[in-house]
Amino acid sequence: MQKAMLLAKIFAATTLGLSVLTFASTANAASLVPNKEGEIKTTNLGCLNANKCIDTTAAAANGLPFGYTVTSLKYDFDNKYPKFVESRLFADDRSTKNNYGFGITFNKQDAGTNPDLNQLWMRPSAMLGLTSTFEIGQLEVGRFKFDFGKNIGSVTFDLFDVEDKGTSILEVNGKTTKINAVAGADSNRQTITIHDVSSFVIQLGNHDSKLFPKTGDGVAMRVSVPEPGTVISLGALAVAGIISARQRKKVNIG
């Protein structure tokens, strides 16, 4: 009878632990997209409008699990026309219209990239100069370095509307890599996951696309950091082990 009760308690504890694991793996998946619209402040460009500027190093103020920096990088190395400079990066909701000045206007219905309604996502804006835009800021092309200052685990990129080659992870933790998104049909979606990340460089879109300048559409991204499940599963096993040890002690004494 005592053994049966022991097994029942271990089973209950393990089941509880696994339930916690399932819940935590979902609940602790944390978006790295700020929880409001605005321009993401980069280390080298700052923001065009101080009133609509998002400082991602201030994690709590922007609903982020931790802070990080973003640096906009040059990508038009061949100096083809038009000569693009470093792009700006925005957190945007497709269902709202935003005007950031300097010719950057995001309409309520985007011209081509279609994330879910009311979903915040990151969109680059190609620039012809520090304050000169292209396609009223709706050419979604840019190269950015994200730096977390520590290992944050795995990062998953949800990519929207990749219609041509170009979107790639170019660097992870300072080491050159080449993880390419695959060109697909209009409004396609795909994911890329990288592991043991402290920093990465991502290229979004392609300014020299075969589609350019007919559509001018690049891609957008949403990145999330899943909570490692192994830590919680080990905790569940530990709970079961503690109950088992206590029960054995009682049985031995009795």
C-alpha positions as CSV (number, residue, x, y, z in Angstrom):
1,M,0.0,0.0,0.0
2,Q,2.8,2.4,0.9
3,K,4.6,1.6,-2.4
4,A,1.4,2.3,-4.3
5,M,1.0,5.6,-2.6
6,L,4.6,6.5,-3.2
7,L,4.3,5.8,-6.9
8,A,1.1,7.8,-7.1
9,K,2.8,10.8,-5.5
10,I,5.8,10.6,-7.8
11,F,3.5,10.3,-10.8
12,A,1.5,13.3,-9.6
13,A,4.6,15.4,-9.0
14,T,6.1,14.4,-12.3
15,T,2.8,15.2,-14.1
16,L,2.7,18.6,-12.3
17,G,6.3,19.3,-13.2
18,L,5.6,18.5,-16.9
19,S,2.5,20.7,-16.8
20,V,4.7,23.5,-15.5
21,L,7.2,22.7,-18.2
22,T,4.6,23.0,-21.0
23,F,3.2,26.2,-19.6
24,A,6.5,27.8,-19.0
25,S,7.9,27.0,-22.4
26,T,4.9,28.8,-24.0
27,A,4.4,31.6,-21.5
28,N,8.1,32.5,-21.3
29,A,8.6,32.7,-25.0
30,A,9.5,36.4,-25.1
31,S,9.2,38.7,-28.1
32,L,12.2,40.9,-28.8
33,V,9.9,43.3,-30.7
34,P,9.0,46.4,-28.5
35,N,5.4,46.5,-27.3
36,K,4.8,49.8,-29.0
37,E,5.2,51.5,-32.3
38,G,8.1,53.8,-33.1
39,E,11.6,54.0,-34.5
40,I,14.2,51.6,-32.8
41,K,17.1,53.7,-31.7
42,T,20.4,52.5,-33.3
43,T,23.8,53.1,-31.8
44,N,25.0,55.0,-34.9
45,L,21.9,56.8,-36.2
46,G,19.8,57.5,-33.1
47,C,16.2,58.4,-34.1
48,L,14.6,60.8,-36.5
49,N,11.9,61.9,-34.1
50,A,12.7,62.0,-30.4
51,N,9.0,61.6,-29.5
52,K,8.7,58.3,-31.4
53,C,12.0,56.8,-30.4
54,I,12.4,53.4,-28.7
55,D,15.5,52.7,-26.6
56,T,15.8,48.9,-26.6
57,T,18.3,49.0,-23.8
58,A,15.4,50.1,-21.5
59,A,13.9,46.6,-21.4
60,A,11.1,47.1,-18.8
61,A,9.8,50.3,-20.5
62,N,9.3,48.5,-23.8
63,G,8.0,45.1,-22.6
64,L,11.3,43.3,-23.5
65,P,12.8,40.4,-21.5
66,F,16.2,42.1,-21.5
67,G,17.8,45.1,-23.2
68,Y,19.9,45.0,-26.3
69,T,21.5,47.4,-28.8
70,V,21.0,47.7,-32.5
71,T,23.5,49.0,-35.0
72,S,22.6,49.8,-38.6
73,L,25.2,48.6,-41.1
74,K,26.0,49.6,-44.7
75,Y,25.0,47.1,-47.4
76,D,25.2,48.9,-50.8
77,F,28.9,48.0,-51.2
78,D,28.8,48.1,-55.0
79,N,27.5,51.7,-54.9
80,K,24.8,50.8,-57.5
81,Y,22.0,53.3,-58.1
82,P,20.4,54.3,-55.9
83,K,23.2,54.5,-53.4
84,F,21.6,53.4,-50.2
85,V,23.1,54.4,-46.8
86,E,22.4,52.6,-43.5
87,S,18.7,51.9,-43.0
88,R,16.5,52.8,-40.2
89,L,14.5,50.2,-38.2
90,F,10.9,50.5,-36.9
91,A,8.5,48.6,-34.7
92,D,5.2,48.7,-36.6
93,D,1.6,47.5,-36.4
94,R,0.2,46.8,-39.8
95,S,-3.3,47.9,-38.8
96,T,-2.2,51.5,-38.0
97,K,-0.9,54.4,-40.1
98,N,2.2,56.2,-38.9
99,N,4.1,59.2,-40.2
100,Y,7.6,59.7,-38.9
101,G,8.4,62.8,-41.0
102,F,11.3,63.0,-43.5
103,G,9.1,61.3,-46.1
104,I,8.6,58.1,-44.0
105,T,4.9,57.0,-44.0
106,F,3.6,53.6,-43.1
107,N,0.1,53.2,-44.4
108,K,-2.7,51.3,-42.5
109,Q,-2.6,48.6,-45.2
110,D,1.0,47.8,-46.2
111,A,1.7,47.6,-49.9
112,G,3.0,44.1,-49.8
113,T,4.3,42.6,-46.5
114,N,1.5,41.1,-44.6
115,P,2.0,40.1,-41.0
116,D,-1.1,39.5,-38.9
117,L,-3.3,42.4,-38.0
118,N,-2.5,44.1,-34.6
119,Q,0.9,42.3,-34.6
120,L,4.0,44.3,-33.8
121,W,6.9,43.5,-36.1
122,M,10.2,45.0,-37.1
123,R,10.5,46.7,-40.5
124,P,13.6,48.3,-41.9
125,S,13.3,51.4,-44.0
126,A,15.9,52.0,-46.8
127,M,17.5,55.4,-46.9
128,L,19.2,57.4,-49.7
129,G,20.7,59.7,-47.1
130,L,20.5,60.3,-43.4
131,T,17.1,61.9,-43.8
132,S,16.2,61.0,-47.4
133,T,14.0,58.1,-48.0
134,F,13.0,55.8,-50.8
135,E,9.4,54.8,-51.6
136,I,8.2,56.9,-48.7
137,G,10.2,54.6,-46.4
138,Q,8.4,51.4,-47.5
139,L,11.4,49.7,-49.2
140,E,12.0,47.2,-46.4
141,V,15.7,46.6,-46.8
142,G,18.5,46.9,-44.2
143,R,21.3,45.2,-42.4
144,F,21.5,45.3,-38.6
145,K,23.6,44.0,-35.7
146,F,21.7,43.0,-32.5
147,D,23.9,42.7,-29.4
148,F,22.6,41.4,-26.1
149,G,25.8,41.4,-24.1
150,K,25.2,37.9,-22.9
151,N,24.1,34.5,-24.1
152,I,20.3,34.5,-24.4
153,G,19.7,31.0,-25.7
154,S,17.9,30.4,-29.0
155,V,16.4,33.1,-31.3
156,T,13.7,32.4,-33.8
157,F,13.0,34.7,-36.7
158,D,9.6,34.7,-38.3
159,L,10.1,36.2,-41.8
160,F,7.3,37.6,-43.9
161,D,7.0,38.0,-47.6
162,V,10.5,36.8,-48.7
163,E,10.1,37.0,-52.5
164,D,13.8,37.1,-53.6
165,K,17.2,36.1,-52.3
166,G,18.9,38.4,-49.9
167,T,17.5,37.9,-46.4
168,S,20.1,36.1,-44.4
169,I,21.8,35.7,-41.0
170,L,25.3,36.9,-41.8
171,E,27.0,36.7,-38.4
172,V,26.4,34.9,-35.0
173,N,28.5,35.9,-32.0
174,G,31.0,37.7,-34.1
175,K,31.6,34.7,-36.4
176,T,30.7,34.9,-40.1
177,T,27.9,32.6,-41.2
178,K,25.4,32.4,-44.0
179,I,21.9,31.2,-43.2
180,N,19.7,32.1,-46.1
181,A,15.9,32.5,-46.2
182,V,14.4,30.9,-49.2
183,A,12.6,33.0,-51.9
184,G,8.9,32.1,-52.2
185,A,5.5,33.2,-53.3
186,D,3.9,36.5,-52.3
187,S,3.0,36.7,-48.6
188,N,4.9,33.5,-47.7
189,R,6.2,33.0,-44.2
190,Q,9.2,31.0,-42.9
191,T,11.3,30.7,-39.8
192,I,15.0,30.5,-39.0
193,T,16.4,29.6,-35.6
194,I,19.9,30.1,-34.3
195,H,21.3,28.9,-31.0
196,D,23.5,30.1,-28.1
197,V,23.2,33.7,-29.2
198,S,24.8,36.7,-27.7
199,S,24.8,38.8,-30.9
200,F,23.8,38.4,-34.6
201,V,23.8,40.3,-37.9
202,I,20.8,40.0,-40.1
203,Q,20.3,41.3,-43.7
204,L,16.6,42.0,-44.5
205,G,15.6,42.2,-48.1
206,N,17.7,42.9,-51.2
207,H,18.2,46.4,-52.7
208,D,19.5,44.8,-55.9
209,S,16.5,42.5,-56.2
210,K,15.2,41.2,-59.5
211,L,11.9,42.6,-58.4
212,F,13.3,46.1,-57.9
213,P,11.9,48.6,-58.6
214,K,8.6,47.1,-59.6
215,T,7.5,46.3,-56.0
216,G,10.2,47.5,-53.7
217,D,9.0,45.1,-51.0
218,G,11.6,43.5,-48.7
219,V,10.8,41.5,-45.6
220,A,9.9,42.0,-41.9
221,M,10.8,40.0,-38.9
222,R,9.6,39.1,-35.4
223,V,12.1,37.4,-33.1
224,S,11.4,35.5,-29.9
225,V,13.5,33.9,-27.2
226,P,12.0,30.6,-26.0
227,E,12.7,29.7,-22.3
228,P,15.0,26.6,-22.2
229,G,12.8,23.7,-21.2
230,T,15.6,21.6,-19.8
231,V,15.9,23.7,-16.7
232,I,12.3,23.3,-15.8
233,S,12.2,19.6,-16.7
234,L,15.1,19.0,-14.4
235,G,13.2,20.8,-11.7
236,A,10.2,18.5,-12.2
237,L,12.5,15.5,-11.7
238,A,14.0,17.1,-8.6
239,V,10.5,17.5,-7.1
240,A,9.7,13.9,-7.7
241,G,13.1,12.9,-6.2
242,I,12.5,14.9,-3.0
243,I,9.1,13.3,-2.5
244,S,10.6,9.9,-3.1
245,A,13.4,10.5,-0.6
246,R,11.1,11.7,2.0
247,Q,8.8,8.8,1.6
248,R,11.7,6.3,1.8
249,K,12.8,7.9,5.0
250,K,9.3,7.5,6.5
251,V,9.1,3.9,5.3
252,N,12.6,3.1,6.8
253,I,11.6,4.7,10.2
254,G,8.3,3.0,10.3
